[in-house]
Structure formats: structure tokens, C-alpha cells
């Protein structure tokens, strides 16, 4: 029966590969200056001003920001020539004069101003992070005044939500924003295939590739098979268990980089069980993080002590956490009044079963695997967890329709810790999906907000993180190493620790 089932699965996967990628062999897409990119990640919109959509707009080489981060996470000018800090709240940014939007119009300071103002109006993270009060045009420069001292303004302008698009000429922001990048949109399909053409007037030079085809593949095994059969040139989302299939360096290359992408658990504090710190602590120490990363993720991640990786000053080496201890977790629950009155293995309190729903999503292949492990570990200490894998994770988070959410995001996208901590921990934070509240942490956030000295900022960040960890406000599971599988003839496909630089004007298939 097992052999038959395996054959059946292989047949189904083969049919899926043929169906999804049947158009890839068309000569339109298979010459040396065209690239097919298969990914398990998708977005409903390419509008950089909405949610985290800008990450895809920048990844695909459609839009760009005034500044960007180099491989050492240093700020470098991009669509700008540079900046000057006039005083604590006033910044002068010089705009390049040689850049055209995809529709041929020049990028002017006025158009940059309008694009930034639109992002501020539509994106709460942008509003909270940038803290911009006013933008004025002065010759070929912008004069930005902030509501208060914002030491990280230039860092934050690297975030994809600050991508510059031609607001006046864009008719369909979700499907065809007009940017300045090396590639322009031919058609966008969030659930299937999107097509890009090179932009001949790109300011850095003519792009090496003529066309790019981006295919959303929801099933990671189908993606793996498509990479094996040569239907795609680059794959993002191949399961960790399948990476060893691509070790032949004459055919493939595996690009990997340590990132600040963290896997964490949100708790919904409207759940009466999870509002109990004792329960959260028991959950935390019953999760075997070292085993998860070494066995389940096959050392493609390191276990997390906090939101930031060890390489950062406020990273894991500076944070203290409790070790895995299932026996201690059981003792904590017993002392807190949780009992198994009917001997079914599930604890109760106030005559109610300790049952929780954990929601995650499949576009990050590791998340459903970890969700099942967490489910098993929590059952071992008497907590019944049902796991739901959803394709609408942002809708669920935005509406707090979860008990526990296993999620993955980049914690230091612009090289500074404040923006992430502020959005995650502040009670009004844009990413505080579970309604967490911690007054002491917020006091430290208030101090960090206007602090200019880097050492003091790092000190305050450590205080905020440690205080939140001690409260078991969130549970940080792992930091992920990002892996892409490519054919050996693909060059200059960026792998960057920010996770939002990928396709660029020098990307090529040789």
C-alpha cells in the first residue's frame, strides 16, 4: 500500500509540474537572456504602499527606494545622491536628475514627494516608522521635517514601503505600479504567473535579461520537481529536506545567507488562557528549539533567543532565555491550577479544556513542519492544539482571528532594531497583532525613539527585548538561513540578508 501511495503521489506531482509549467518550454521564455523564477511566496498586490507588498515590488526589480543597504548593511544612495542632517528634525535629500519612470517620464522631486506622501497615508508602518511631519521641494532636493527626532530616518527610507512610483500616471496600483527599476510589468497574476520585460532606459544601464517569468507554486514538492526537470532557472521555497538533491555543482548552485528573518509565535491576549503568563512560560520551555533547528530544519536555521540574530549588538548573545524543560513546564501548569480531571491527557481549568488553535501558512515551507512539532510538544504537557494552515494569513492577523500564530518576518530590514521593536511591542504597533501590552517596554521604546547614541540605542533595545522575553510576550523560535536553488548558469541573482533584494539589472542566464 505504501509503494502504491508513493507512486500515486509521484504521478500527481508530475501532472502538476506539467500543468503549471507547460508554458515554460515555449521559445519565448527559454532563450539565454530570459529567466524563469519559481517561488512559493506570493502577494495579492504589487502596491508598495500597502502592507508588505513593496517587498515583492523591490524583489522583482520593479521599484526602488531613495537609499539602499549594501552587503555590509551600510546605507548607500540609490535614487538619491545623498543626504544632510540639518538638525535633529530636518533632513535634506538630494534627488538624482537622470532617472526615468517606466512610462518615460522623468523622476522629479515633486513626484518623489507625492509617492512618499501616498505611502505615509496608506501604510501605518510607514507613518509610525518615518514620523514625517512635512516634505518640501527645494530645487532638486527634498526637505523632510520629522515630528520628532528620528535618528534612523535614512535607514527607514530603505524599507520597500518607501519605494518611489509615479503616482499620477499609475492607473492600477495593485497590478501595474509604474516604478524606476530594471524591469517593468507586462502582466501580474498573484496566483499563477507574472511576466516582466526589461526597461531599456534603466538609469544604471541596460538590463542583461530581456524577460522574466515569475511563477507562484503553492506546493513546495512541485517546485522541487520543476527545478529538477529544468523547467525553472531559480527556485525559492524548496523544502530543507530536498536541498541535497541539488548538490551537483555542474548543474546547480545553492545560494545561502544568514538573515534576520525570525520564526516567532504570536499569542492572542484576548484568549483567556493565553493572558496567563504561567501558561505562556510553560509553552515556551516545552518547545525544543535546538532540536527543531538541527533535526527538522536540518541546520538551515539557528535557534532564537530573541528577535535579532547573534551578529547584532542586541542579538541573541545579549539575551537570556530559559532552556527547554518539559518537566518544569508541567510543574508550572500544575501550580497554576491546571488539572487533568478526566485522565484524557488534556488539562482543564475552571471546567474548560485547555485547547488552542495554532494558525500558520505554507508559503514558508518550514512553518507547517514546525507547527506539527509544536502541536506534539504541547500535547505532551497537556495542551491540545489544533493546527490550521491558511492562505490568508494577513487577514487572520489583522483581525486577530487566532489563538497562536506561527509567523515569519525579517526583524532588521533596514539595519536598525527600533522599527521592528516599536511595531511589534508597542500596544499601538502596526505588527502587534495579538494586542500585547507591556508598559515598561514602552517606556524604554520612548527613550530609544529619540536616542542618537548607537551604544545607548543598543542598550535600550536589549532592555526592551529582555523585558518582553521575561514576560513571555512572544516566542522566538529560530532565525532562518535563506536558500535559493539556481541553475549553475544563473549569475547576479542577489541573495541579501534583508530578504528584499533579488533581481537586479545585472541578473543574467549565461
PyMOL commands that set and color helices and strands:
alter all, ss='L'
color gray80, all
select helices_A, chain A and resi 2-25+27-29+54-59+109-122+124-130+153-156+160-162+220-228+240-246+277-285+289-296+316-318+326-335+365-380+393-398+418-425+439-450+454-470
alter helices_A, ss='H'
color red, helices_A
select strands_A, chain A and resi 34-39+67-69+75-77+80-87+90-95+132-138+141-146+183-187+193-198+211-216+234-236+252-267+301-303+348-349+352-353+355-360+384-389+404-410+475-487+490-491+508-509
alter strands_A, ss='S'
color yellow, strands_A
deselect
rebuild
show_as cartoon
